Amino acid sequence: MPNNEVLQETNLVRLYHNMSEKIVKESENFEGTDSSWTLDEILRLEVHTNRYSKVSGSSSFIEVPKQITKTKAIINVINKKDSQCFMWSILAALYPNISTPKKTSSYPPPYLNKLNFDGISFPTPLNEKLQHNEDCTDKSPARVVMPSETNLLLRKGVFPYDYFDSFEKCKDSCLPPISKFYNKLNEEAISVKDYNYACKVFNEFHLNNLDEYCDPYVKTDVLLSTDLFENFRKICMQTYKLDPCWYFTTPALSWDTMLVHTKVAIELFTDYDMLRFIEKGIRGGISQCCNHYAIANNKYMSNFNPDDEIKYLMYLDANNLYGFSMSKYLPLKDFVWSDNNLTLNRIF
């Protein structure tokens, strides 16, 4: 908490209320970030008072509380103006003022030049800290936030979806029997190994009901999916120098990886009619209504009727249409309009 001036005219009740209100607000913000902590009650509020004397020509020194000095740690007081307190604490430790240790001292340039502080902010922001050692390099943030039973959670969990059909079952004090884990959608039951795993999670984390079991199941599922995607990002960044997060679809990412891998430069259309011609030729998957019965009528039929509409029946069984097209050469440049003498043999 920041220091406050307490004068004779200060309203102590209001001061106490403001301090308590700030603590409660910070606690609510902390609880709202999925910390899994809740504030039950404030047992006491310790207020440390020091004799206050306004600065007039010389500095005013306030002793650090004993409970802080006993920690034997570096205390970094946040200076919102220039963030230099950490630097001064290092200089004070290297070059202490022995004659008047309880007075604020200034450090002339010779001392400041002893250490190179260029480009370093104090305290160092989180995103500028050094990377973890080799043991932690391959662990994603998804694993870091997990409890100590990390190995128990490094796999997809199991959940009785069909059994969980009402909020009342959240109060179940134990997992349902293995038969209740049957998946009606896939028409399959879980294995004994998977059921034993679910029971182990329930017992190892000291869960009290099905509602509490649901929480780590959902979090694990999300974190593992995040871990997989982060690993996918890492591979793409190392291989292609492309970040999948900048793409809406996998085909868009695949297109750019093709450009990176082949190093080709595809010429852009300068003729708008050419562009429209290509766009009109783009088709999606075929969707049509077929007749169950059809009669052919052409000159090759024994019962051909020249007065009726000419009809042919063709049997087509084409597989891998997309793969067939994608395996062909892609035009890169020198786009021109072709004459009317275009045949399939010239295309393929």
C-alpha positions in Angstrom: 0.0 0.0 0.0 1.3 3.5 -0.7 2.2 5.8 2.1 -0.4 8.3 3.4 0.1 11.5 5.4 -1.8 11.3 8.7 -2.3 14.7 10.1 -4.4 16.1 13.0 -7.3 16.9 10.6 -7.1 13.5 8.9 -10.3 11.4 9.1 -8.9 8.1 10.4 -12.2 6.2 9.8 -12.3 7.3 6.1 -8.6 6.5 5.7 -9.1 3.0 7.1 -12.1 2.5 4.8 -10.2 3.6 1.7 -7.3 1.2 2.5 -9.7 -1.7 3.1 -11.6 -1.0 0.0 -8.5 -1.0 -2.1 -7.4 -4.4 -0.7 -10.8 -5.9 -1.4 -10.8 -4.5 -5.0 -7.4 -5.9 -5.7 -8.5 -9.2 -4.3 -11.6 -9.2 -6.5 -9.5 -8.5 -9.6 -7.2 -11.3 -8.7 -10.1 -13.7 -8.2 -11.5 -12.7 -11.6 -8.4 -13.9 -13.5 -9.1 -17.6 -12.9 -6.8 -17.8 -9.9 -9.0 -20.3 -8.1 -8.6 -18.2 -4.9 -11.4 -16.5 -3.0 -11.2 -14.0 -0.2 -13.1 -15.3 2.9 -12.4 -12.5 5.4 -9.9 -9.9 6.4 -8.5 -11.0 9.8 -6.6 -7.8 10.5 -5.1 -4.7 8.8 -1.7 -3.7 10.0 -0.9 0.0 9.7 2.8 1.0 10.2 3.2 4.6 11.3 6.4 6.7 11.2 7.0 10.2 12.4 6.5 12.5 9.4 8.6 15.5 8.8 8.4 17.5 5.6 11.6 17.8 3.5 13.1 21.2 3.8 16.6 21.4 2.3 17.7 18.0 3.5 16.3 14.5 3.1 14.1 12.6 5.5 15.0 9.0 6.3 12.5 6.3 7.3 13.7 3.0 8.7 12.6 -0.1 6.8 10.3 -2.3 9.0 12.1 -5.2 10.7 9.9 -7.9 9.1 11.3 -6.7 5.7 14.9 -6.4 6.7 14.8 -9.9 8.1 14.0 -11.4 4.7 17.6 -10.7 3.6 16.4 -9.9 0.1 16.7 -7.0 -2.3 13.7 -4.6 -1.9 12.9 -2.9 -5.2 10.7 0.1 -4.5 8.8 1.0 -7.6 9.6 4.5 -8.8 6.9 5.4 -11.3 8.8 8.4 -12.6 12.1 6.9 -13.8 12.2 3.3 -12.6 15.8 3.8 -11.4 15.5 2.6 -7.8 16.9 -0.8 -8.6 20.0 0.8 -10.2 20.5 3.0 -7.2 20.2 0.0 -4.8 23.0 -1.8 -6.8 25.2 1.3 -6.7 24.5 1.7 -3.0 25.6 -1.9 -2.3 28.8 -1.5 -4.4 29.7 2.0 -3.2 28.1 2.5 0.3 28.2 5.9 2.0 30.0 4.9 5.2 30.1 8.3 6.8 26.4 9.1 6.7 24.6 5.8 5.8 21.1 7.2 6.9 21.2 10.1 4.5 20.2 10.0 0.8 23.3 10.2 -1.3 23.8 11.1 -4.9 26.2 9.2 -7.2 28.3 11.3 -9.6 29.1 10.2 -13.2 32.3 8.2 -12.2 30.1 5.7 -10.3 27.4 5.6 -12.9 29.9 4.7 -15.6 31.2 1.7 -13.6 28.3 -0.4 -14.9 26.6 -0.3 -18.3 22.9 0.2 -17.8 22.2 1.3 -21.4 19.0 -0.2 -22.8 18.0 -1.8 -19.5 14.8 -0.9 -17.8 14.3 -1.4 -14.0 12.7 -3.7 -13.1 13.2 -5.7 -16.3 9.8 -6.4 -18.0 8.7 -10.0 -18.2 9.0 -10.2 -22.0 12.7 -9.1 -21.8 13.8 -11.7 -19.2 16.3 -14.3 -20.2 15.0 -17.6 -21.6 14.6 -20.6 -19.3 17.4 -23.1 -19.2 17.5 -26.1 -21.5 15.3 -28.2 -19.2 12.4 -25.7 -19.5 12.9 -24.6 -23.1 10.6 -27.2 -24.6 7.9 -26.8 -22.0 5.1 -24.5 -23.2 3.2 -22.0 -21.0 0.3 -24.5 -21.0 2.4 -27.0 -18.9 3.8 -24.3 -16.6 0.4 -23.4 -15.2 -0.5 -27.0 -14.4 -0.4 -28.3 -10.8 2.5 -30.5 -9.6 0.8 -33.6 -10.9 1.9 -32.6 -14.4 2.4 -36.1 -15.7 -1.1 -37.1 -14.7 -2.6 -34.3 -16.8 -0.4 -34.7 -19.9 -3.1 -36.7 -21.8 -6.8 -36.1 -22.7 -9.2 -36.9 -19.9 -12.5 -38.8 -20.0 -15.9 -37.5 -19.1 -19.3 -39.2 -18.8 -21.2 -36.9 -21.2 -24.3 -39.0 -21.6 -24.6 -39.5 -17.9 -24.2 -35.8 -17.1 -27.7 -34.7 -18.1 -28.7 -32.5 -15.1 -27.1 -30.1 -12.7 -28.1 -32.3 -9.8 -25.4 -34.8 -10.8 -22.8 -32.1 -10.1 -23.3 -33.0 -6.4 -22.3 -36.7 -7.0 -19.6 -37.4 -4.4 -17.8 -39.9 -6.7 -17.4 -40.9 -10.3 -20.2 -43.0 -11.8 -19.5 -46.6 -12.7 -17.7 -47.5 -15.9 -20.9 -48.4 -17.6 -22.1 -44.7 -17.3 -19.1 -43.6 -19.5 -20.7 -45.2 -22.5 -20.7 -42.8 -25.5 -24.0 -43.1 -27.3 -22.8 -40.9 -30.2 -19.9 -43.1 -31.1 -21.6 -46.2 -29.7 -18.5 -47.3 -27.7 -17.5 -47.7 -24.1 -14.3 -46.5 -22.5 -11.6 -48.9 -21.6 -10.8 -50.1 -18.1 -7.5 -48.2 -18.4 -9.2 -44.9 -19.2 -11.7 -45.4 -16.3 -8.9 -46.1 -13.9 -7.2 -43.0 -15.1 -10.3 -40.9 -14.4 -10.5 -42.4 -10.9 -6.9 -41.6 -10.2 -7.4 -38.0 -11.2 -10.4 -37.8 -8.9 -8.5 -39.2 -6.0 -5.1 -37.6 -6.6 -6.6 -34.1 -6.7 -8.8 -34.8 -3.7 -12.0 -33.9 -5.6 -15.3 -34.0 -3.7 -17.9 -34.2 -6.4 -18.5 -34.4 -10.2 -18.6 -30.6 -10.5 -15.0 -30.4 -9.2 -13.9 -33.2 -11.6 -15.4 -31.2 -14.5 -13.1 -28.2 -13.8 -9.7 -29.9 -14.3 -11.1 -31.9 -17.2 -12.1 -28.8 -19.1 -8.9 -26.9 -18.2 -6.7 -29.8 -19.2 -8.5 -30.2 -22.5 -8.0 -26.6 -23.3 -4.4 -26.4 -22.2 -3.4 -29.6 -24.1 -5.0 -28.2 -27.2 -3.1 -25.0 -26.7 0.1 -27.0 -26.2 -0.4 -28.8 -29.5 -1.1 -25.6 -31.4 1.9 -23.9 -29.8 4.1 -26.8 -30.9 2.6 -26.5 -34.4 3.4 -22.8 -34.4 7.0 -23.6 -33.3 7.5 -26.1 -36.1 6.1 -23.7 -38.7 8.2 -20.8 -37.5 11.4 -23.0 -37.5 10.7 -24.5 -40.9 8.9 -21.8 -42.9 9.3 -18.7 -40.8 5.5 -18.4 -40.9 3.2 -17.9 -37.9 -0.1 -19.9 -38.3 -1.8 -17.3 -36.0 -1.8 -14.8 -38.9 -3.9 -17.2 -41.1 -7.7 -17.8 -41.0 -7.5 -21.2 -42.7 -5.0 -24.0 -43.2 -5.1 -23.8 -47.1 -4.0 -20.1 -46.8 -1.0 -21.2 -44.7 -0.3 -24.1 -47.1 -0.3 -21.6 -50.0 2.3 -19.4 -48.4 4.4 -22.4 -47.4 4.4 -23.4 -51.0 5.6 -20.0 -52.1 8.4 -20.1 -49.4 9.5 -23.6 -50.3 9.5 -23.2 -54.1 10.6 -19.5 -54.1 8.4 -18.8 -57.1 7.0 -15.4 -58.0 3.5 -15.7 -59.4 2.7 -12.8 -61.8 -0.4 -10.8 -60.8 -3.2 -10.2 -63.3 -3.2 -6.7 -64.8 -6.2 -7.5 -67.0 -9.5 -7.4 -65.0 -11.3 -9.6 -67.5 -8.7 -12.3 -67.0 -9.2 -12.1 -63.2 -13.0 -12.3 -63.6 -12.6 -15.3 -66.0 -10.6 -17.2 -63.4 -13.0 -16.3 -60.5 -16.0 -17.5 -62.5 -14.3 -20.8 -63.2 -13.8 -21.6 -59.5 -16.2 -24.3 -58.3 -16.9 -25.9 -55.0 -18.0 -29.5 -54.3 -20.6 -30.8 -56.7 -24.2 -30.8 -55.4 -27.0 -32.0 -57.6 -30.3 -34.0 -57.7 -30.1 -37.2 -59.8 -32.9 -39.1 -61.4 -33.2 -42.7 -60.5 -34.4 -43.6 -64.0 -33.3 -42.2 -67.4 -33.7 -43.3 -71.0 -31.0 -42.6 -73.7 -32.1 -41.6 -77.2 -29.4 -41.3 -79.8 -28.4 -42.8 -83.1 -26.5 -45.7 -81.5 -29.7 -47.0 -79.8 -31.8 -49.7 -81.5 -35.0 -47.9 -80.5 -33.7 -44.4 -81.6 -36.4 -41.8 -82.2 -35.1 -38.9 -84.3 -38.1 -36.8 -83.4 -37.3 -36.8 -79.6 -34.5 -35.0 -77.8 -31.1 -36.5 -78.3 -29.8 -38.0 -75.0 -26.7 -39.8 -74.0 -26.0 -41.7 -70.8 -22.4 -41.7 -69.5 -21.0 -43.7 -66.5 -18.3 -41.7 -64.7 -16.4 -42.9 -61.7 -13.8 -40.2 -60.9 -11.7 -40.2 -57.7 -9.2 -37.7 -56.3 -10.5 -34.8 -58.5 -8.8 -32.2 -56.3 -5.6 -34.2 -56.1 -5.5 -34.7 -59.8 -5.9 -31.0 -60.5 -3.4 -30.0 -57.8 -0.7 -32.4 -59.2 -0.6 -30.5 -62.5 1.6 -27.6 -63.3 0.5 -24.2 -62.2 0.9 -21.2 -64.6 3.1 -18.5 -63.2 3.4 -15.7 -65.8 2.8 -14.4 -69.3 -1.0 -14.8 -69.2 -2.6 -14.2 -72.6 -6.0 -15.0 -74.1 -6.0 -18.2 -76.1 -7.7 -18.8 -79.5 -10.9 -20.9 -79.8 -8.9 -24.0 -80.8 -8.5 -25.3 -77.2 -8.6 -29.0 -76.5 -8.3 -31.1 -73.4 -5.0 -32.5 -74.7 -3.5 -29.0 -74.9 -4.6 -28.4 -71.3 -3.3 -31.6 -69.7 
